[in-house]
């Protein structure tokens, strides 16, 4: 099961809209995919005591990551970096097993011209530190407001093809990594 991780908790985020579009690409390719949305994080995880004692309501989030055969991150750009809630989420997950030897793909989302290149490169360093298997085919969605319609559907066929290639390529990468491990 590939887990699409929406890297923000912002209401009505373009990252969420794009994640649902990417989900349809995985599904159309006959692949199992689920979405993990940081907007659904339980409020009690933000209590400072959660660093030591995770609330029971966080267990479904950590279990989803631990059971994922691969993680496809949708990384928005906020002020030249990725959202703090995404880093906090990573900090709350079990170490090292959450990402150790787990395949990870990245799709950057931004209103600007670089499509979240900087945030993706920043977060790749964290996943590299955590010994994840980094899938090299990254997709950067620039001018996100220009490629999604009012309903959140992709309107750019070239981008849709790049995202589809990323999804099918990542699925093959996940299978290769799983076969190498067994």
N, C-alpha and C positions, 0 to 999 in steps of 0.2 A: 504494500500500500504506500503510495506516494502522498505525502502531506504537503499541501500548499499552505504556507504560513504567511498570513497577512501581517506585515511588519509595522502596523500602526493601530491605534485605538481611536483615531479621529472619526467622528460620525460622518457618514456619506463620503468616505475617502475614495478617491479614484483608484487606489491600490486594491480596494475591495472589489470594485467593479471589474477591474482587470483580472483579478484572481478568479472571479466567476467565469470570465471569458476563457481563461486558461484551463479552468476545470472542464469546460465543454470540449476543449481540444484533446485533453487526456481521455475523456470519456469517448469521444468520437474515434479515437485510436484503439478503443477497447481496453483501456488501462484503468486500474483501480486508483481512485484519488479521493482524498477528503480535504476539507478546508479547516484550518485552525485559525480563528480570528481573535486577535488580541483585544478587540472591542468587548469580547465576552469574558475577559479576565475577571475573577471575583474581586470585589473591592478590598477584602481583607488581605489579599496578597500584598497590598501596598503598606500594610502596617509594618513598621520597622522590626517587629519581633518575628516576621516571616523569614528573615534571613536564617534564623536558627530553627524555627519550628514552622514548616509549611502548613497552611490550613488545609483541611481535608478537601475543600472545594477546589484546590489547585491540582489535586491528583489527576483528574481527567486530562489536564493540559500536559503534565509531565508524562503520563502514560501514552498519550498520543505521539509525543516525540520519541519515546523509548520504543514504541512498536512500529514506527515508520521505517519502511525499507529505504526511503529517500525523502529528503526535505527540499522543497522548492520554495525559496523565499521570494516574496514580493517586497522589494525594498524601496520605500519612497524617500525622496530627498526633502529634508526640512532644514533650512538654514545651512546648507552645505554639508550636512551629515545625515545619518539615519536617526529615526526617532528614539528618544531615550527609553520609551516603553519597551522597545525591542531589546535594547541592551539589558534592561532590568529583567525582562522575561528570561533571557539567556542566563543571567546571574542566578535566577531562582531554580533553574533546572539542575538535576543531579550531575555532579562532576566525577569522573570524566565521561561516563557512559552515554550521556545525551547525544554527543556528536562524534565520539571516538569511532573511527572507521565507518562513519555513516555518509553516504553520498549526499551532496548538497549542490543545488543549482540556484542561480540568482537572476532575477529580473528587476532592473531598476526602473523607477517611475518618477518623472519630474515634469514640471511645467516648463522648465528651461531647455536649453539647447543640448545639454550633455546627458540627459536621460538618467540622472542619478549615478553617473560614473564614479564620482568621489565616494558617496555612501557605500556603493557596492564594494569598491576597493577597500574601504575602511573595515567593513564587516567581514570581508574575506580574510583579513588578518586575524580576526578573532576565531573564525572557524578553522583556519590553519593552525592556530595555537591549540585549538581543541582537537586536532588530529582528524578532522573531517576529510573526506575525499571530495575535493573541489571539482565540479564539472566545469570544463573550460569554456563552453559555449554560453556566454552571458548575452542577455538581450537588454538593451537600454531603450526605454520608451521616452522619447523627448516630446515636448509639447502635448502632454497627455490630453489636454482639453480639446485638442484638434483631432484626436484619433478615436474618441468615444462619443457616441451620440447621447441624446438626453436620457436614454434608457440604460446607458452603460455598455452598449454593444460596440465592438470594434468596427470602425469604418474604413480602416486602411488595410487593403488586401496584402500588401507587401509585409507589413508588420504582423498580420495574422499568420502568414506563411512562416516568418521567422520564429514566431512563438510556437507554432505547430512543430517546426523542425527541432526547436529546443526541447519541447515536451517529449517527442518520440526519441530523440537522441539521449535525453536524460534517462528515460525508461530503460533504454538499452545499456547505458552506463551503470544504472542500478543493478541490472541483471548480471552484468560482467563482474561488478564488485562483489555481489553475493556469491557467484560461482567461484570466484577466486578465494573467498573466505572459507568455503566448504571443502 
